[in-house]
Amino acid sequence: MRLAAYQFAVCGDLQKNTEKIKAAIEKAAAEKADFIAFPECALSGYPPTDLASSKDFDYKALPAVLNELQELSDKHNITVLIGSIAFDKKYVNRAFLIAPKRDIRHYDKRALYGYDSDNFERGNTDGIFEINGLKVGVRICFEARFPEYFRELYKANTDLDIVIFYAVSDFDDKEKYDVLRSHLISRAAENVTPIFAVDAITPFQSAPTCFINASGRVLKEAERNKEELLFYDFEKSDLNFGEIGRKRESDRLLTLE
């Protein structure tokens, strides 16, 4: 499966974000991508950085935009994972999964703190989906800091885990970037599951857009703080010696719970 991820300067203007997103989907499709991921809140912008609060988003305009993305998905046979604020009896931080000729699915962020707690309520689904014959786990930003959210995916035997971020700083905080990068490396290695991640880029990018294999090796990474459409050709592969060992010990430990 050819993966794509688009890191860009997310803003609080739904139309501006949508135009960039649609152009990225067209470019990814031209490069034969099967799947493209966009950052957390890529459609709406993130409150209060881009919007005053979750109540200030134009929710009435969202269905039409999602329909446009569905049409592109159908046209190009490409699956789209994209973040946005949503209102579904409560305000949530949502990842929409838009696949060709299918109903739109979603995952709502569960790890909430700070601005998230001020603007959203916690989701209650597991974030596990079938994409092109693969079992794929989806996680959102802050959840990358907690092994438990990825242990859930390990127990479900996911083939690939995807993390969408809106992790940005007001100053150039490379240390924070390195910490979040190391979290992703650990999540991939400890669960013997590849990770594909994407972040926003302004003011300063604090998490990587990258592909990490099941041994925790970063095989592809976008240049930090610059708009980029990253590609990675993913194939499910047999576990190597070290990966087999980690999986066996993980399975043993799970029997002790």
Summary of the structure (lengths in Angstrom):
residues: 257
radius of gyration: 17.2
end to end distance: 34.9
largest distance: 52.1
contacts: 890
relative contact order: 0.14
helix: 35%
strand: 26%
